[in-house]
Amino acid sequence: MSGPLALALAPNGHLVTANGDAVNAAPQQPSEIVEFTVDGRFVVQMQVDTVPGVAFGLAFGHGSKGQRQFAAVDDNTNTATGRTLRSDDNNTQ
């Protein structure tokens, strides 16, 4: 983790963090959502914005038809991006 601003347990049991370290930002990973297993194995990452420190929050929930959903907050643009998750429990995207 690099400046975690949020941490959530995904429906598949993995941990997902919003990394937004604006102080010690890595140029190749300025603001991203990172998924990893509970034993620390990296699964996938998703860039939220190119501005350091703006991957601010995240949440899991269910849509109106019961489908699993994921939302990430971009503090630079003051927006939340939602995604419907696949039903495959091995992936969160």
Residue pairs with C-beta under 8 A, 6 or more apart in sequence:
1 17
1 19
1 34
2 19
2 21
2 24
2 26
2 29
3 19
3 20
3 21
3 22
3 23
3 24
3 25
3 53
4 17
4 18
4 19
4 20
5 18
5 19
5 20
5 55
5 56
5 57
6 17
6 18
6 56
6 57
6 58
7 15
7 16
7 17
7 18
8 15
8 16
8 17
8 58
8 59
8 60
9 15
9 16
9 60
10 16
10 35
10 60
10 70
10 92
11 60
11 68
11 85
11 89
11 92
12 89
12 90
12 91
12 92
13 37
13 38
13 89
14 35
14 36
14 37
14 38
14 43
14 92
15 35
15 36
15 37
15 38
16 33
16 34
16 35
16 58
16 60
16 70
16 92
17 33
17 34
17 36
17 58
18 32
18 33
18 48
18 55
18 56
18 57
18 58
18 72
18 73
19 29
19 31
19 32
19 33
19 34
19 55
20 31
20 48
20 52
20 53
20 54
20 55
20 56
20 75
21 52
21 53
22 52
22 53
22 54
23 53
25 52
25 53
29 45
29 47
30 47
30 49
30 50
30 51
30 52
30 53
30 54
31 47
31 48
31 49
31 50
31 51
31 52
31 53
31 54
31 55
31 74
31 76
32 45
32 46
32 47
32 48
32 55
33 45
33 46
33 48
33 55
33 58
33 72
34 42
34 44
34 45
34 46
35 42
35 43
35 44
35 45
35 92
36 42
36 43
37 43
43 91
43 92
44 91
44 92
44 93
46 72
46 93
48 54
48 55
48 72
48 74
48 81
49 55
49 74
49 76
49 77
51 76
53 75
54 74
54 75
54 76
54 77
55 72
55 73
55 74
55 75
56 73
56 74
56 75
57 72
57 73
58 70
58 71
58 72
58 73
59 70
59 71
60 68
60 69
60 70
60 85
61 68
61 69
61 71
62 68
62 69
63 69
63 84
67 84
67 85
67 87
68 84
68 85
68 87
69 82
69 83
69 84
69 85
70 82
70 83
70 85
70 92
70 93
71 80
71 81
71 82
71 83
72 80
72 81
73 79
73 80
74 80
74 81
83 93
85 91
85 92
85 93
86 93
